[in-house]
C-alpha cells in the first residue's frame, strides 16, 4: 500500500482552529491544535504516553487528588514543511521536537470513521 499523500494541507494559525488535510484518496481529516500537541510523535512525548497508557491525541490524565490547573490552549507559533513527508510545529509551550509525518497523521486521524476502524482492528 502506498504511503498517504495529502492533496492539500491548511494550517489555520491565525484562527487557531487546527489543521485540515484533504488526502489524495479523497478522505478529509481535521486535527485541532490541542489534539496535535497531545499526539506529538517525538520520543519524549511518545515515552510519556507509553508510561501513562494514553493514545496519541488523548489528553493527559490528572493524578488522583490533583487539582486541575489552568493551562493555556495549545497553539503553534509557527509551522513548516519537513521535506515532502511531514510537518513540524513550534508550540506556544516551547516544545518543537515532534515531526508529524503524513503517515502518522493519517494513522491517528480523529474522524469517527477512522476511530471506528482503529477500534475494530484492536478488538478484532
Phi and psi in degrees as a GROMACS rama.xvg file:
@    title "Ramachandran Plot"
@    xaxis  label "Phi"
@    yaxis  label "Psi"
@TYPE xy
-70.1489  146.045  UNK-2
-64.4583  149.326  UNK-3
-69.0831  138.609  UNK-4
-125.137  135.91  UNK-5
-78.2266  143.966  UNK-6
-83.8457  -40.7135  UNK-7
-148.694  148.015  UNK-8
-132.416  125.7  UNK-9
-119.7  118.651  UNK-10
-102.129  111.865  UNK-11
-91.0232  66.8615  UNK-12
-63.2208  -43.9853  UNK-13
-65.24  -45.3849  UNK-14
-82.7618  -20.0885  UNK-15
73.4739  17.8525  UNK-16
-87.1174  -11.9166  UNK-17
118.582  -155.49  UNK-18
-120.087  133.52  UNK-19
-115.759  127.712  UNK-20
-124.499  129.851  UNK-21
-105.308  120.726  UNK-22
-87.2037  155.437  UNK-23
-59.9002  -24.6249  UNK-24
-83.7199  3.49786  UNK-25
97.4287  -14.4419  UNK-26
-67.2232  145.99  UNK-27
-121.062  136.698  UNK-28
-126.879  141.644  UNK-29
-124.084  129.533  UNK-30
-121.835  119.061  UNK-31
-71.0172  157.292  UNK-32
-65.5908  -35.6599  UNK-33
-65.745  -38.4197  UNK-34
-60.4379  -47.1098  UNK-35
-62.8743  -40.7453  UNK-36
-64.9141  -41.3521  UNK-37
-73.3124  -14.3827  UNK-38
-100.936  7.23668  UNK-39
-44.1365  125.093  UNK-40
-87.3275  7.66616  UNK-41
-66.9383  160.161  UNK-42
-59.7957  -39.4983  UNK-43
-62.3318  -50.7973  UNK-44
-68.6649  -38.6765  UNK-45
-63.2598  -41.0305  UNK-46
-63.6413  -44.7726  UNK-47
-61.7847  -43.9627  UNK-48
-62.5972  -41.662  UNK-49
-60.981  -40.9455  UNK-50
-68.5794  -32.6729  UNK-51
-96.3969  -5.52892  UNK-52
76.5944  17.4002  UNK-53
-84.0414  150.31  UNK-54
-89.7804  155.962  UNK-55
-54.9274  130.992  UNK-56
94.8885  -15.0173  UNK-57
-77.8326  139.253  UNK-58
-68.7495  145.282  UNK-59
-62.7366  142.886  UNK-60
-87.0646  145.115  UNK-61
-74.3069  145.862  UNK-62
-66.1055  147.363  UNK-63
-54.1515  130.105  UNK-64
83.5982  -6.76824  UNK-65
-77.2195  143.846  UNK-66
-89.5655  137.572  UNK-67
-66.5405  133.336  UNK-68
-104.011  149.838  UNK-69
-66.1645  132.514  UNK-70
-133.209  126.661  UNK-71
-58.0651  140.822  UNK-72
-59.8228  140.534  UNK-73
-64.9813  129.24  UNK-74
-151.227  131.182  UNK-75
-75.8625  141.064  UNK-76
-81.6247  -28.4497  UNK-77
-156.775  161.752  UNK-78
-143.436  148.22  UNK-79
-155.688  156.85  UNK-80
-72.4606  146.894  UNK-81
-117.153  100.23  UNK-82
55.9395  -141.002  UNK-83
-109.525  13.0626  UNK-84
-118.234  -4.33083  UNK-85
-161.796  174.824  UNK-86
-133.562  149.71  UNK-87
-132.022  144.838  UNK-88
-121.667  148.356  UNK-89
-108.509  109.747  UNK-90
-84.6747  156.305  UNK-91
-67.3478  -11.0473  UNK-92
-93.5789  7.98357  UNK-93
91.9967  -9.50904  UNK-94
-77.0134  138.226  UNK-95
-153.242  24.1728  UNK-96
-86.8099  -25.6852  UNK-97
-73.342  132.724  UNK-98
-113.048  113.018  UNK-99
-92.6064  95.8486  UNK-100
-70.9249  157.582  UNK-101
-59.4088  -38.6088  UNK-102
-62.0444  -45.9278  UNK-103
-60.3976  -46.6622  UNK-104
-62.5716  -39.8674  UNK-105
-67.5114  -38.5181  UNK-106
-65.2094  -30.761  UNK-107
-105.762  14.7939  UNK-108
-46.5075  125.311  UNK-109
-85.5512  6.24326  UNK-110
-67.6157  157.33  UNK-111
-59.9131  -40.0031  UNK-112
-60.8465  -47.4603  UNK-113
-69.5113  -38.5032  UNK-114
-60.8023  -42.3757  UNK-115
-64.3751  -39.8235  UNK-116
-64.1304  -42.7941  UNK-117
-65.9985  -40.3457  UNK-118
-63.7478  -43.1711  UNK-119
-62.794  -38.9358  UNK-120
-67.781  -36.1647  UNK-121
-72.6301  -35.4932  UNK-122
-93.8291  -14.8818  UNK-123
